[in-house]
Amino acid sequence: MAELSCEVLVVGAGPTGLMLANWLTRLGVHVIVTDTKDGPTRESRALVVQARSLEIYDQLGIGDQVLDAARRAEAIAPGFGPRAFGRIPLGPLGTRITPYPYIEVLEQSRNEEILYDNLRKLGREVFWETPLTAVVQTEQGIEAKVGNDTVRARFCVGCDGANSMVRKIRRIGFEGVTNPHQFFVLDASGTRGLVERAINVRPNGTDFMVAFPMQGEGNWRLIGAVRGADLEEDDARRRLRQTFGVRYENSRWYATYRVHHRVAVAFRDGPFFLAGDAAHVHSPVGGQGMNTGLQDAHNLAFKLADVLHGVARDGWLDRYEAERRPVARKLVATTDRLFGLITSNRLPARTLRRLVVPLIAPVGVRVLPRSSAGSRLFQYVSQTRIHYRMTPDEGRRDAVVGRRLPWSGGNHAVLRAAEWQVHAYGGVDASDVPDLGVAVHLFPPAPGTALRPGLLYLVRPDGFVAAKAEPAEAEPRFRYALAR
């Protein structure tokens, strides 16, 4: 038995916990990571990496590794039953929004391996096969029983999944519902009957199927609904063939599971925090789950580092829940409604799927790539449109403030410094910028974005815009935002 100490104890070494540990270590915070598993996940589980998460990977310095390991989905291929209606290319929808205008398919296990390797390069390890069995709050922070050791830390973050021990020990409610249906999920090889290099989405009157291209020729992740009793793989194979015209030779992994839609009542309880599946779970429709957890970790890491380094007061940590819980609630509500529409056995829903989808989907294939609606849909799915309320009295949502910094073609590279910055996009000289003790970056005008010439923008280390002002008014407004 040993007594260990650190600044942050991270419980759980899935994608969320490993992302948090990477960023905390990068920011100079002493962290201990513990997990019950014997190493990174072997099953693929979650597998979509959205554009916003890729931007975070790039800021961490490992974006190219993720892209090299991923399989690119270049389009969405809507269909109905065995019919495919064509392709909606993703590139035109996101080209002016992000340097990553596609959906990258990279299974959870590879995300974990890349993050774990990077963590070890930063000089940290994971305490594998070391479960958390008890944790209490102390005057100095927390004290935890981890394996045979005692760990004392200033903060504890539960990244330990839907059955979070941290959440249960702190008796934090997990509100929501469990859908009566189940999913089947399988990783298939030698697959035929799908539109290549595209995410295939095919409902029909009673069932639905979603297929994601994976690394390797003919390798796909196939997901569908299970009605009634548990479905054996042979039954799923027959249903895929008869209903959707999809055949495969072999499977590497097959499972069925329930779909939950739940959000923790609180994301913070004193020195305890929840992130990822410990804080929110929902249907895999839309490929948002792992990405939301990665972004929870990114958001929280900077706030914890600010407080631990003495540049922000403890109340700054309340902003984590204020910013991330509304995102989770909206996501859970949206996926719950969408999943309900897809799986409902009620006559109106069945009729909608059977009659409306075959009429609308072919139109969408032609119209969405050229419309502003298609671009906006990409922003929602890619999680580049998330908005945080920067002040309690904030009125109408601003096009820039409270959002991740719009991409202008090269301005995201400076975010790798992970520091507060002032940006200007034309119409401003260096002499116009007040001395706030932060980096200043002057860019050319950025037409096609919401960034306007003649204004200064205060950008947080996580890439979100905290405030904007004309140069003459910037100093007091920016100092207020920096005070935290």
N, C-alpha and C positions, 0 to 999 in steps of 0.2 A: 504494500500500500504506500502511495506517495501523496504528498500535498503539492498541488500545482496552482499556479496563478497566471492570469492573463487579463487582458482588458475586455475581450468579448469571447464568450463561449458560444460557438455555433453548433447546434444540435441538428445533425442531418447533413449528409454529404451527397445529396442529389444535385441537380443543376442549380437550384436556388442557393443551397448552402455553399456549394463550391464557388459560385459567382460572388457571393457575399465575402467568402474568405479571401478570394483573389483580390477583390477591391480593397478590403480592409488592410490586407498585407501591403498592397501597392501604396496605400495612403499612410503607412507607417504605424498601423495599429497591431498590437500583439494579440493574436487570435489562436484559440484552440478549437479544432473541429473534431467532432466525434460522431460515429455512426455504428449502427448495429450490424450492417452488412460486412462482408469480408473484402470488399473492393467495389469499384464502380459497377453500376447496374449492367447485367448481361442481356436482359430482355430489352427490346427496342422501345416499347411503350410510346411516349410522346415522340413526335418526329418532325414537326414543322418549325423552322426558324424564320420568323418574320423580319421585315426590314429594320424595325426599330431595335430588335435584339442584335442584328448584325452590326448596326451602328455602335452598339455598346461593346460588342466583341472587338470592333475596330479600335475604339477608344482605349480598350485594355491592351491592344497591341497584338491580338491573335485573330483578327478578322480573316486574314488570308488562309490560316490553317482551317478555319471553319468552312470557308468557301471551297477549298481544295478537297475536303472530305465529303461535302454535300452533293446531292443529286438535285439539279435545278428543275423546278416545275415552271415551264415557260408560259403556261396557259391554264385556264379553267375550261374543262370540257363538259358542259351540261348535257343531260340526256334524260331519257325516260325509258325505264325497263331496259331492253336490249339496244335501244336506239341512242345514237350520239348525234347531237345537233351541230357539231363543229367546235371551234376553239375560240375562246376569248383571250387573246394574248395579253399577258400581264405587263410586258415591257412598256407599251404605249401608255398604260394607265399610271405607271409610277416613275417614268423617266425623269420628269421635272420635279419629283418630290424627294427622291432619295438616290444615293449611289447604288442601292440594292433593289431595283425595281421588279424583282421576281420573288417567288416563294422558294426557299431552299429547304430541301428535305434531308434532314440529318437526325437519325434516331437518338433518343435520349442517352443511350449508352455511349455513343461517340461524343456527344456534347460533354458528358461527364469525364470521359478520358482526356479530352483536350483541356478542360478546365483543371483537372487533377494534375496533369503533366505541367501545366503552367504554374500551378500553386507550388509544386515541388521545385521548379526553377526559381521561384521567389523565396525559397528557403523554408517552406512550411510543409508539414505532413498531416495526414488524417489519422486519427485514432480509430482504426477499423476494428470491428467486433468488440466495440466498447459501448454498451448501452447506457443511456441516462436512466437511473432508477429513482432518483429523488433530487429535488431542488427547492431551496427556500430563499426568501429574501432576507438580506442582512443590512446592517447600517451602511456597509461599504458597497453593497450591490447584491450579489447572489453567492450562494454556496451550493454546489451540486455534487452528487455522488455519481461518478462516471466510471463504470467498470469497478475496479478495486481502489480507485483513486478519488481523492477529494479535490475539486476544482473551485477556486475562488476567483470571481471576476466582477467587473463593474456592471456588465450587461450580459444577458442571455438571449439568443435569438433561436426560436423554434422553427427550423426548416425541415421538420421531421414528418411531413406528409399528412394525409387526411386523418390518420389516427394519431396525431401528434401527442406525444407524452407531455410536452411542455404545456400545450393547451389544456390537457386534461388535469394536470397537476394544479394549474392556476384556475381551474374551473371556469374557463371562458366558454361561453355558449357558442354553438356552431349551428346557426339557424338556417333552415331551408327544407328541402324535400328530397326524397329518393324516387326516381322515376320507376314506375312498375315494370317497364321493359328492361331488357338487357342488350348489351352489344355483344357481337362476336368480332374478334379481331384476329387476323392471321397474316403472316409474312409468307408470300407465295413466290415460287420460282417457276419459270417456264409458263408465264401467264400470257393469255391471248384474249382478244375481244375488247381491248381498251385503247383509247386515244393516247399515243405515245407522248412522253415528256409533258404530260398535263395532269392536273388533279381532276379525276373523273367524278362527277356528282350525278347520281341517277336515282331519283325516287321512282316509285310506281304507285298504284292504288293502295297497296297495303304494306310495302316494304321500302327500304332504301339501301343504297350502297354508295360508299365513298372509297375511291382508290387513289393511293399516292405512289408515284414512281420512286423507287429506291435505287441505291447504287447497284450496278450490275445489270446486264441485259436480261429483260424478262422478270425482274424482281419488283414486286409490288406489295404494298400494305393494303389489305382489303378489310373494310369495316362495314358491318351491317347490323340491323336490328334483329333481336331474338324475341319472338312472341310465345308466351306460354312457358313450357318446361325448357330446361337447359338443352342447348343444341349441340350435338356431336359434330365433329368436323365433317364427317361424311354427309350429314344433312346440310351443313352450310355449303359444302362443295356442290351438292345437287341444286340447292336454291340459287346459288350464283349462276350456275349453268342455265337452268330453266328460266329464271326470271330476268337475268341481266345479260345472258349470252357470254359470260366470262368463264374461262376454263384455265386451270393451272395444273402443273405436273406434280410438284411437291410443296410442302410447307415446312418452314423452319421453326414456326412458333404459332400456336393456336390457343386462344383463351376466350372466355366469356366473363363479363363483369357488369355490375349494376352501375347506373349513371346517377350521380348525386349532384344537386345544385345547392351549395351551402356557402355561407360567409360567416366568419367569426364575428361575434358581437363587438370585440375590440381587437385591434392590431397591436395595442400597447397596454401593458399592465405594470406600471412602475418601471423597473429595470428589465422587464421581459417584453419581447416582441415576437410576433408571428409573421412568417413570410411564405410565399408559395402555397402549396396545397395545405399546409397547416392553417392558412388563413382563408382559403377559398378553393372550392372544387366545383366543377361544372362539366357539361358534356364536351367531348372533344370536337364537336361541330365547329368549324372555323379555325382549328389549330391554334388556340389562344392560350391554353393552360400553361405550358412550360415557359412561354414567352412572358406571361404576366408575372410568373415567379422570378425569372431573371431580372425583370425590371423592378420588382419589389426590392430585390437585393441591391441593385444599382442605386436606387433612391435612398435606401436606408444606410448604405455604407458611408456615403458622404456626410450624412447627418451625425452618425455615430463618431466619425473621425473629427468633425468640427467640435463636438462636445468634449471628446477625450483630449483633444489638443488645446482646449481652453479658449477657442475662438468663438464659441457660441454657448449660450446658456442652455440648461437642461430642457427648458420649454421648447427649444428648437426641435426636439425629438417628437413632440406632439404633431409636428407637420407631417411626419411619415404617415400616421393614420389619416390625417386630414386630406392628404393627397392620394394615397393608394387605396383606401377603403372604398371611396366612391367609384373608382375605376373597377374594382372587383365587383361591387354591387351591380353596376350597370352591365358588366360582362355576364354575370350570372343570370340576371334578369333576361338579357337578350338571348343567351344560349338556351335558357329554359323555355322561352316562348318558341324559339325556332325548333328546338328538339321536340316540343309538344306538338307543333304543327306537323313535323315529319312523322311522328310515331302515333298520333292520335288515330283511334279506330272509329271516331264519330263520323257520321255520314258527311257533314259539311267539309271536314278536313280531307276525307277520302276523295270527295268530289273535286275539291280544289286541286289536290295533287293530280288526279286523273285527267281533268279537263283543262285546267289553267296552265300547268307547267308545260305541256307540249305546245301550247300557243305562245307563251311568253318567252321561253328559253331560246327558240330560234331567232326571235326579234332581238333579244339581248346580245346574241352572238354578233349581230350586225351593227347594233347601235352603241353598245357600251364602250368599245374601244375608241370611239370618236366623241364621247360625251363627257361633260363635267361630272355627271352622275357616276360614271365609271371611275373617274379619278378620285372622287370622294369616297366611293366604296373601297377602293384600294387603300386609302388613308386609314379608314376604320379597321380594315382587316390587318393591315401592316402595323397597326398601333402607332402610327406617326401623327395621329390627330388627337391624341390624349391631351386633356386640358386640366390644369391645376388652378384652383383659386389662390392667387398670390396674396390677397388681403381679405379680411373678413367682410369688408363693405364693398367688395368688388361688384360692379353692376354688370352691364352687358359684356359678354365674353369678347376679349380682344383677339384680333387675328394673329398676334405674335406673342404678347405677354401671357405667361402661364402655359405656353406650349413649347415643345422641343424646337430648338432653333431651326427655322426653315433652311433647307439646303440650297445653296446658290451655285454649286458646282465645284467649290474648293474650300469653303469656309469651315467645314467640319474637321479638317485636318488639325487645326489649332486646338480643338477640344481634347486632343490626346494629352495635353498638358494637365488636364483635370484640375483646373483652377478657375477662380472668378475672372471674368474678362469683360471688357467694354468693346463693343463692335460698332462700326459705322459703315454704311453702304452708299458712299457718294455724298457730295455736298458738305463735307466736314473736313477741316484741316486738323492736324495733330494739336495745334495750339488751342483749338476749341474744346478739347477734351479735358475736364477737370482732373487733377491729380488725386486719385483715390487709392493709390498704392496697389493697383491691379494692372494686369497686362492690357494693352490697347491694340486693337487690330483694325486697320482701315482697309476696307475692300472696295472694289468698284461697284457701281450700281448693280442691283440684282433684279432686273425686270422679270416678270413672271412669278415673283414671290410677293409676299406681304411686307417684305422689308423695304422701307422707304428712305430715299435720300434726305439728308439734312437732320436725321434723328440719330440718337445714341441708344444702344441697347445693352443692358446689363445682363450677362449670361452666367448662369450658375455653373459650377463644376460638372454637374450631371447633364449639361447641355440644354437645360430649360431656361427660357428668358424670364428674368425676375422683374424687369422694369424697362420702360422706354421713356425718353424725354428729349426735348430740344436741348442743345448744349447749354444755354443760359439757365435752364431749370434742372439740369442733370444732377448737380452735386448734392443738394439736400435729398432729392428723391432716391438717388442711388445709395447714399450713406444710410438712409433709413432701411433700405432693403438689405444692405450689408451688415447692419447691426445685429440681426437675427436674435 
